[in-house]
Amino acid sequence: MKKSLVFLLVLLVPMLAFAQENVQDLLAQGNEAYMAFDNQTALASFQKVVELDEQNFEALWKTARALTDVGKALGGDAEKEHYIKADQVARKCIELFPDNAESHYVLALSIGRLALFEGGKKKIELSKEVEAEAKKTLELDPQHDGAAHILGRWNYNISTLGWFLRAAAKVVYGGVPKGASLENAAKFFAMAIEINAEKPVHRLEYARTLVELENYAEAKVQLQACLDLAKVQWEDGNHKKEAAEMLKKIKNK
């Protein structure tokens, strides 16, 4: 019996070592693909890690993030399906790793994307959850620029709702979430830039908010910065295109 156990251990040790080495290789492949804006390969790599180790935190939260990236590029029903999967993976992250900022960040991200496909009361409920999860992210990691950006978008989107939609939401659903303002949106986008000044999208959304606040001079500065920065995310080509168009529109303001 003892000889059998020893034999099994001799077999298992190299197998476990190989599996761990394979996990590290797959994580490296996924990270490399993400940096190269190859979202499909990144997703496949992180999902393979989860298959080998379903409690691998890095693979879990990056799978959720990759699902939102891939989904956004697909559009339609496939887009929503990817957001639903991202939401499920993100909730598993929180279940297993409730004290890690990335768990709450990817949930805020996936819920925010999923809310685009919802309407009425459900959309309002999801919006409240987005705010709560993004705030929890910043509570756990005050240097999380992604969470600051989400809170900027949250404030902007609610603040720019038309009066009719606001009135309808108040009558039917009890109102939109309170506390949102363009000033708060600007504050959070400025925070995101202070934390990570190299992301074009922070500059673009800050500029969009500044235009709403009629601070055209600073908006132009931020839009030019968006154009001058290197691409660091897969959508930055679109971000730069939009920045150029916005800059042209406010040129004489």
N, C-alpha and C positions, 0 to 999 in steps of 0.2 A: 504493500500500500504506500509506504513512504517513498519507495523507488518510483512509483507511478506519479506521485505528487511532485517529486523533484524533476522528473522528466517533463511534466506539464509546465512547470515553472521555467525550465530551460527553453522550452518552445515559446512560451508567452513573452518572455522578456524581450527578445529581438523583435517579435511581432508588435509589441507596444511601442518600442523605440522607433520602428519603421512607421507606424501610424502617426506618431507625434511628429516625426520628420516630414511626413507627407502633409500634415496639417499646416506646418510652418511654410512649406513650399506653396501650398494652395493659397494661404493668406498673402504671401508675397506676390503671387500671380494676380490675386484680386486687387491688391493695393496698386500694383503696377498698371493694371488695366484701368482702374479708376482714374489714375493720374493721366492716362493717355486718352481719357474720355470714351473708353470702350466699355460702356455700361453692361452690355450683354455678357461679355466675358467676365467682368467683375462679379456680376450676379451669379453666374454659373460656378465660379471659383468659391465664393463664400457659401453657396448652398451645398457644395461638396464637403466643405469643412463641417457644416452643421450635420450632414449625414454621418460623418465620422465621429463627431463630438457635439451632441445636441445641446450641450451647455457651454459651448465656447462663446464667451461674451462678444469678443471682437467680431466673430463671424455672424452672430445673430444681429447685432445692431447695424452692421454694414450690409447684411442681406436686406433688412428693412429699408435702409437708405437706397440701395440699388434698385429695389422693387419700385420705389417712387420715381427714380430716374428713368428706368426702362418704361414704366407705365406712361409717364408724361410724353415720351416720344412716340408711343403707339397710338394714343387717342382712342375715342369711342369706348365700346364695352370692354375691350382689352385693357384700356387704361384704368377703368374703375376696378376691374378684377385684380389688377396689380396693387392698387391702393388698399383693397380689402385684405389682400395677403400681407401687405406691409403692416397694416394695422394689427393683424394677428401676431406677426412676429414681434412687433414692438411691445405688445402686451405681454408676450412671453418674456421679453427682456426685463420688463418691470417686475414680473412675478419672480424671476430668478435673481435679478440685480436691481432692486428698488432704490439703492443708494448711489447709483451711477448716473451721472448727468446725461450720458448718451441714450440711456433707456428712455428717459422722458423726452429728450429731443426728437428721436425718431418717431415717437408716438404723436407728438405735436405736429410733426411734419406730415405724417401719413393721414392723420385726422383732418388736417387743413386741406390736403389734396382731395380727400374723400368727400369733404363738405361741399366741394364744387359740384358734385353730382346729386346733392340733396336739396330739398326745398323746405320752406316753412319752418315749422317747429323743430324738426330734426336738424336743420342747418344751424339754427340758433343754439341748440343744445351742444352741437359739435363745436361751435365757435367758442362757447364757454370753456369746453374741455381743452381746446387749443391753447387758450390763454393760461389756464391753470398749469398745463404741462410745460409750456414755455417758461413760465415763472419758476416752476420747480427746477427746471434745468439751470436757470441762472442762480437759483438759491444754492444748488450743489456745485456749480461752476460759474462764478461771476465773470469769467473770461470767455464765455461761450458766445462767439459772435453770431452763430446760427440762430440761437435762441433769441438774442437781441433783435435780429433781423425779423424773425417770425412775429415778435411783439410789435415791431414797427409796422409790418404789413397788417396785423390784426387791428391796430389803431387806425391805420389809413383806410382800410376797407369799410370799417363801421362808420367812420367819420364822414366818408364821402357817399354814403347811402342817400338817395333822394328823400325829400320830405314825405312823399307819398308812401314809399316803402317803409319808412320809419313809422308813419301813422298806422299803416296796415299791420305791421308787426306788433305794435302796441295794442291794437284792438283785438287781433286774433291770437297772438302768442304771448302777450304780456310785456312786449317791448324787446328791443335789442339789448345786448350786454351794456352795462353802464360803465362810465369812466373813460371811454375812448375819446381821443381828440387828435387833431393834426399836430398839435404841439408835442403830445406824447409820442406820436409816430416819429417826428423829427428827432426827438430825444433818443429813442431807441436805435434809429438808423445811425445817428452820430456815435452812439455807443458802439455799435457794430464796427464802424470805421475805425474808432479808436483802438478796438481790440485787434482788428485785422484790416489794415488799410489797403491790402493788395487784392481784394475781391471787387471786381467791377460792378457786380449786382448791388452791393451796398451803396455804391455811389449813385447808381441809376435810381434806386428807390428813394434815397434821400433827396435827390434832385426832384423827383416827381412830387414828393411831399412839399418841398420848398416852393415849387411852382404853385401849388394849391394855396400856400401861405403868401404868395406874391413876392417872395424873396428871390427875384430873378437873377440878381448878381451872383449870389452864392450857388444858385441852381446851375448856372453856366459853369462855374468852377468845378462843381461835382461832375457834371456831364463830360467836361473835357478830361477830367481825371479818369472817368470810366473808359473813355476812348484811348487814353495813353497807357493804361495798365495792360499787362500781359494777361492772356486768357488762362484762368486757373480752374474753371468749371466748364462742363460740357456745353452749357447754354450761353456762354459768354459771347459767342459770335452774334447771337440774337440780341443780347443785352447791349452790345456796342452799336448794333444797327438801330435799335430803338433810341439809344442815347443821341446818336447823330441826328435822327429825325426830330427828337424833342429839342435839341440845341438849335436846329434850323427854325423851328416854330417860335422860339422865344428870343431869337437873335436881336430883334429890335425892341425888346421890352426891358 
